[in-house]
Amino acid sequence: MLKIGIIGPQDSLNLIDQYLNDFFEEVKTFKIEFSIFEQIPNIIQYLHVQESNFDAVIFSSKISYDIVNHAMHSKNPWVYVDKNHNQLQRLLLKIALEKAYDPLYISVDCFNEKAIITAYSEVGLTKKAYQFYAIEPDIFNPNFATEIRNFHLHHFYDHKVSVCITEFPSIFNALQSKGIPCVLSAPTLSDVHQAVQKLELKIRSRINESSQIVVLAIEIDQINEYSIINENDYQIMTEKIKVTEKIYLFAQKIQATVIEIGTRGYLLFSTKNILENETEKLQHIALLDDVSQNTTNTISVGIGYGITAREANYNANLGMLKSQKNGGNHCYAVNEGVYIGPILNTISAKTQVTLKIDEKFLKVSEATGISIDTLFRIQCYIDQQKNIFTPNELANYLEISKRSVDRILDKLEYCGYMYVVGKKSETGVGRPSRIIKISFDYKKT
């Protein structure tokens, strides 16, 4: 089953979620709301935590993709729903028909100049017939949201534009609160379709790459000519059997087929994904240690990648020969003519790695038994200036039952992450509901 994260405003999340469930036979989606800029740090933190749990992520816009992609790099496929002049034409038609504003005088923060000119020219308008002002968000400017809002305000108050077009819900709300005509740009089903098709191609490409054949060429290193073992054929054969046993055990781990070549050689056929998982992305080859520590022999190993099995085999032999030239007991990988290595037989001590980025949510999750995904969604609700709220309001946002929310709140309260600040009657009758406050930054001692 595919696990796909979706990032964007609530309306876009629902549209993309519905399409993904119709497009893929087996898919589980994780909706990650991005409506206000204050949510960015938590979104990045959440993606770091869930990196290994997602197969892919789809963003509702290029700007949200750029912001997150600048802060972190994922090994999973990421795509975004792109905008084009057709979407702008639909917005301009909507402005003219539904909003009764003049679509020939606009300020825009979500379409480039080329798309805007194309949108007007395709309906027969020359540059003299319309006026537009466009700004490209600068994600490297920490105040770019304020800059974009002021850009729209400036051109409207100077009577240069009739309506503003934005893709940011927070800016849309800010302009509307001032009575400024504004339209929120959102992806259409057609836009989502193109993005999902691109995502499918990336996922297929990744699956194909993971299934790529990898060949390991292994040869037992020559014993020192002065070694006493050279004088005992039985001992030589006994040691070879031990090495062969270690190689077959390693082959089982990487689900490889083994072909013995001559008296000292072996070819192992596996896949890239399995091999790299077993070797921690070629950081160490346990087989080198196993042979050198448990037999009187050492081995030279070459790992070959290639589009075909023949190319992978050729590259594996190149890597093995280079290992031998460096004295044996080495491993080299070869991919597209590039040597990777040497990978030595000493396994460096592994240190405990703690991901600081997910420390807060992991700590709360471990203490309460609540999933990181649920904690993150609660944090998103808090970020929307919902410092205090009722259990019913939280249940509606999380789209789960009041009983489930009560169980979550009980766990948070027990561990000191939630407390009751008051009570109110939501219906005017019956028992008053609790007014609660949640913070993941403190805990009762």
C-alpha positions in Angstrom: 0.0 0.0 0.0 1.3 3.4 -1.0 1.6 6.0 1.8 1.4 9.5 0.5 1.6 12.8 2.4 -0.4 15.8 1.1 0.5 19.4 2.0 -1.7 22.4 1.4 -4.8 24.3 2.5 -7.8 22.4 3.6 -9.8 22.6 0.4 -6.8 21.5 -1.7 -6.1 18.6 0.7 -9.6 17.3 0.3 -9.5 17.6 -3.5 -6.1 15.9 -3.8 -7.0 13.2 -1.2 -10.2 12.3 -3.2 -8.3 12.1 -6.4 -5.4 9.9 -5.0 -7.9 7.5 -3.6 -9.6 7.2 -7.0 -6.4 7.0 -8.9 -4.5 4.4 -6.9 -6.0 1.0 -5.9 -4.3 0.9 -2.5 -3.2 4.2 -0.9 -3.2 5.7 2.5 -3.0 9.5 2.6 -1.8 11.8 5.3 -3.3 15.3 5.1 -0.9 18.0 6.4 -2.5 21.4 6.5 -0.5 24.4 5.4 -2.7 27.5 5.7 -0.6 30.0 7.6 3.1 30.6 7.5 3.5 29.9 11.2 2.9 26.2 10.4 6.1 25.9 8.3 8.5 24.8 11.2 6.1 22.1 12.4 5.5 20.8 8.9 9.2 20.5 8.3 9.7 18.8 11.7 6.8 16.4 10.9 8.3 15.4 7.5 11.6 14.7 9.1 10.0 12.4 11.6 7.8 10.6 9.0 10.4 10.4 6.2 10.7 6.7 6.4 6.9 6.2 6.7 6.0 8.0 3.5 6.4 6.7 -0.1 5.9 10.1 -1.6 4.6 13.6 -0.9 2.5 15.9 -3.0 2.3 19.7 -2.5 -0.7 21.7 -3.5 1.5 24.5 -4.9 5.1 25.2 -6.0 5.7 27.8 -3.3 5.0 25.3 -0.5 7.2 22.8 -2.3 10.0 25.3 -2.6 9.8 26.3 1.1 10.0 22.8 2.4 12.5 21.6 -0.2 14.8 24.4 0.8 14.7 23.3 4.4 15.2 19.6 3.9 16.0 17.1 1.2 14.0 13.9 0.9 14.9 10.6 -0.6 11.3 10.0 -1.5 9.5 11.4 -4.6 8.0 14.8 -4.2 5.8 16.6 -6.7 3.7 19.8 -6.6 0.5 20.8 -8.4 1.7 23.3 -11.0 -0.1 26.4 -12.2 -0.6 27.5 -15.8 -2.4 30.1 -17.9 -5.5 27.9 -18.2 -6.0 28.1 -14.4 -5.6 31.9 -14.6 -8.2 32.1 -17.4 -10.7 30.3 -15.2 -10.0 32.7 -12.3 -10.4 35.7 -14.6 -13.7 34.3 -15.9 -14.8 33.7 -12.3 -13.9 37.3 -11.4 -15.9 38.7 -14.3 -19.0 36.6 -13.8 -19.3 35.9 -10.1 -17.4 38.7 -8.4 -18.3 41.5 -10.8 -14.8 43.0 -10.6 -12.7 44.1 -13.6 -10.5 41.2 -14.6 -8.3 43.5 -16.7 -6.6 45.1 -13.7 -5.1 42.6 -11.3 -2.2 42.0 -8.9 -0.9 38.4 -8.7 1.5 36.5 -6.5 1.0 33.0 -8.0 1.5 33.2 -11.8 4.5 34.4 -13.7 4.5 37.1 -16.3 4.5 34.6 -19.2 1.5 32.8 -17.9 -0.4 36.0 -17.4 0.3 37.4 -20.9 -0.6 34.0 -22.5 -3.9 33.9 -20.6 -5.0 37.3 -21.9 -3.5 36.9 -25.4 -5.4 33.5 -26.0 -8.7 35.3 -25.6 -7.6 38.0 -28.1 -6.5 40.8 -25.7 -3.4 42.9 -26.5 -1.1 44.2 -23.8 -2.7 47.6 -24.1 -6.1 46.2 -23.1 -5.1 45.0 -19.6 -2.8 45.9 -16.7 -1.2 43.5 -14.2 1.3 43.6 -11.4 3.0 40.3 -10.4 5.3 39.4 -7.6 7.4 36.2 -7.2 7.6 35.1 -3.5 11.2 35.2 -2.2 11.3 32.2 0.1 14.8 33.3 1.3 13.2 36.4 2.8 11.8 35.6 6.3 9.3 38.4 5.8 8.1 37.4 2.4 4.5 36.9 3.5 4.4 40.5 4.8 6.0 41.7 1.6 3.4 40.0 -0.6 0.5 41.3 1.5 1.9 44.9 1.3 2.4 44.4 -2.5 -1.3 43.8 -3.0 -2.3 46.6 -0.5 -0.1 49.1 -2.3 -1.4 48.5 -5.8 -5.0 48.4 -4.6 -4.9 51.6 -2.6 -3.1 53.3 -5.5 -6.1 52.4 -7.6 -3.9 50.4 -10.0 -5.8 47.2 -9.7 -9.4 46.1 -9.3 -8.8 42.7 -7.7 -6.0 40.7 -6.1 -5.2 37.1 -6.9 -3.3 35.1 -4.3 -2.6 31.4 -3.5 -2.0 32.1 0.3 -5.1 31.6 2.5 -3.6 33.8 5.2 -3.1 36.7 2.8 -6.5 36.1 1.3 -8.1 36.5 4.7 -6.0 39.5 5.5 -7.1 41.3 2.4 -10.7 40.3 2.8 -10.7 41.7 6.3 -9.8 45.1 4.9 -12.6 44.9 2.3 -10.2 44.5 -0.6 -11.5 42.4 -3.5 -9.5 39.2 -3.6 -9.7 35.7 -5.2 -7.9 32.6 -3.8 -6.2 30.5 -6.4 -6.7 26.8 -5.8 -5.8 23.7 -7.9 -8.4 22.2 -10.1 -9.0 18.5 -10.8 -7.1 18.8 -14.1 -4.1 20.3 -12.3 -4.2 17.5 -9.7 -4.4 14.9 -12.4 -1.2 16.1 -14.1 0.7 16.2 -10.7 -0.5 12.7 -9.8 0.5 11.3 -13.1 4.0 12.8 -12.6 4.1 11.3 -9.1 3.1 7.8 -10.5 6.0 8.0 -12.9 8.4 8.9 -10.2 7.2 6.1 -7.9 7.5 3.6 -10.8 11.0 4.8 -11.6 12.0 4.4 -8.0 10.6 0.9 -7.8 12.4 0.0 -11.0 15.6 1.4 -9.7 15.3 -0.5 -6.4 14.8 -3.7 -8.4 17.9 -3.1 -10.5 20.1 -6.1 -10.7 23.4 -5.8 -8.7 26.2 -8.3 -9.1 28.9 -9.1 -6.5 32.1 -10.6 -7.8 34.0 -12.3 -5.0 37.4 -14.0 -5.0 39.4 -15.6 -2.2 42.7 -13.7 -1.9 45.9 -15.7 -2.6 47.5 -17.1 0.6 50.9 -15.9 1.3 53.3 -18.2 -0.5 55.3 -18.8 2.7 52.2 -19.9 4.7 52.3 -23.4 6.1 48.7 -23.9 4.8 50.0 -24.0 1.2 51.7 -27.3 2.1 48.4 -29.0 3.2 45.7 -29.5 0.5 43.2 -30.7 3.1 43.7 -27.5 5.1 43.3 -25.4 2.0 40.0 -27.2 1.1 38.8 -26.9 4.7 39.3 -23.2 4.7 37.7 -22.8 1.4 34.6 -24.6 2.6 34.5 -22.2 5.6 34.7 -19.2 3.2 32.0 -20.7 0.9 29.7 -21.1 3.9 30.2 -17.5 4.9 29.4 -16.4 1.3 26.3 -18.5 1.1 25.1 -17.1 4.5 25.7 -13.5 3.3 23.8 -14.4 0.0 20.8 -15.5 2.1 20.8 -12.1 3.8 20.7 -10.3 0.4 18.4 -12.9 -1.2 21.1 -13.5 -3.8 21.7 -16.3 -6.3 25.2 -17.7 -6.1 27.4 -19.1 -8.9 30.8 -20.5 -8.1 33.5 -19.6 -10.6 36.6 -21.8 -10.7 38.3 -22.7 -7.4 38.2 -19.3 -5.7 35.5 -17.2 -7.4 31.9 -16.5 -6.7 29.2 -14.4 -8.4 26.2 -13.2 -6.4 23.1 -11.7 -8.1 20.8 -9.5 -5.9 18.9 -6.2 -6.2 20.1 -2.7 -5.4 17.4 -2.1 -2.8 18.1 -5.3 -0.8 21.9 -5.0 -1.0 21.9 -1.3 0.1 19.6 -1.9 3.0 21.8 -4.8 4.2 25.0 -2.8 3.9 23.6 0.6 5.1 24.1 2.2 1.7 27.4 0.4 1.2 28.8 1.8 4.4 30.2 -1.6 5.4 30.2 -5.1 4.1 29.8 -7.6 7.0 31.0 -10.4 4.8 34.6 -9.0 4.8 34.7 -9.1 8.6 33.0 -12.5 8.8 35.6 -14.1 6.5 38.7 -12.4 7.9 37.7 -13.1 11.5 36.5 -16.7 11.2 38.8 -18.2 8.6 42.5 -18.0 7.6 41.5 -16.3 4.4 40.5 -12.8 3.2 38.4 -11.9 0.1 38.3 -9.2 -2.5 34.8 -8.0 -3.4 33.5 -6.0 -6.4 30.0 -4.6 -6.6 28.6 -3.8 -10.0 25.6 -1.7 -11.0 24.3 -1.6 -14.6 21.3 -1.3 -16.8 21.8 -4.9 -17.9 23.0 -8.0 -16.0 26.0 -8.1 -18.4 27.0 -4.5 -17.6 26.6 -5.1 -13.8 28.8 -8.3 -14.1 31.5 -6.4 -15.9 31.5 -3.6 -13.4 31.6 -6.1 -10.5 34.7 -7.7 -11.9 36.3 -4.2 -12.3 35.6 -3.5 -8.7 37.0 -6.9 -7.6 40.2 -6.5 -9.6 40.8 -3.0 -8.0 40.2 -4.6 -4.6 42.9 -7.2 -5.3 45.4 -4.5 -6.6 45.0 -2.8 -3.2 46.1 -5.9 -1.3 42.8 -7.7 -0.9 40.4 -7.6 2.0 38.7 -4.7 0.3 35.5 -3.9 -1.6 34.9 -1.5 -4.4 31.6 -0.7 -6.1 31.5 0.5 -9.7 28.6 2.4 -11.2 28.7 4.1 -14.6 32.5 4.0 -14.6 32.8 5.6 -11.1 34.6 3.7 -8.4 33.1 3.8 -4.9 35.4 2.8 -2.1 37.4 1.3 -0.7 34.9 -0.3 1.6 37.2 -1.8 4.2 36.6 -4.7 6.5 36.6 -2.8 9.7 33.1 -1.9 10.9 33.2 1.4 12.6 31.4 1.7 15.9 27.9 2.8 15.5 26.8 5.8 17.6 23.3 6.4 18.8 21.8 9.1 16.6 19.1 11.2 18.0 17.0 13.2 15.7 16.7 16.6 17.4 14.2 17.7 14.8 11.5 15.3 16.1 12.5 15.4 19.8 9.4 17.3 21.0 6.7 15.1 19.2 8.6 11.9 20.0 8.8 12.8 23.6 5.1 13.5 23.8 4.2 10.5 21.8 6.3 8.2 24.0 4.8 9.7 27.2 1.2 9.6 26.1 0.9 6.7 23.6 -0.6 9.1 21.0 0.6 8.8 17.4 2.9 11.5 16.1 0.5 12.1 13.2 -2.4 12.9 15.7 -0.1 15.2 17.8 1.0 17.0 14.7 -2.6 17.6 13.5 -3.4 19.0 17.0 -0.4 21.3 16.8 -1.7 22.5 13.4 -5.0 23.3 15.0 -3.3 25.2 17.8 -1.2 27.1 15.2 -4.4 28.5 13.7 -4.6 30.9 16.6 -6.7 28.3 18.5 -5.1 28.7 21.8 -8.2 27.6 23.7 -11.0 25.4 22.4 -13.6 22.8 23.4 -13.3 19.0 22.9 -16.1 19.2 20.3 -14.3 21.8 18.3 -11.1 19.7 18.3 -13.2 16.6 17.3 -14.7 18.4 14.3 -11.2 19.5 13.2 -9.7 16.0 13.5 -12.8 14.4 12.0 -13.1 11.9 14.7 -15.7 11.2 17.4 -16.0 13.1 20.6 -15.3 10.0 22.6 -12.0 9.4 20.7 -11.0 13.0 21.4 -11.9 12.6 25.1 -9.5 9.6 25.3 -6.7 11.6 23.7 -7.3 14.6 26.0 -7.3 12.3 29.1 -3.8 11.0 28.1 -2.6 14.6 27.5 -4.0 15.8 30.7 -2.5 12.9 32.7 1.0 13.7 31.3 0.6 17.4 31.8 0.2 18.6 28.2 -3.4 19.7 28.6 -5.3 21.6 31.2 -8.8 23.0 31.6 -9.1 26.8 31.6 -12.9 27.1 32.0 -16.3 25.8 31.0 -19.1 26.9 28.7 -22.4 25.6 27.5 -22.4 25.1 23.8 -26.1 24.5 23.5 -27.5 26.4 26.4 -28.8 23.3 28.0 -27.1 20.3 29.6 -23.7 20.0 31.2 -21.2 22.7 30.2 -18.3 21.7 28.0 -14.7 22.1 29.1 -12.6 24.9 27.6 -9.1 23.4 27.2 -5.6 24.5 26.4 -2.9 22.2 25.0 0.9 22.9 24.8 3.6 20.4 23.9 6.3 22.6 25.3 5.7 21.9 29.0 5.0 18.9 31.2 4.1 18.5 34.9 6.9 17.1 37.0 
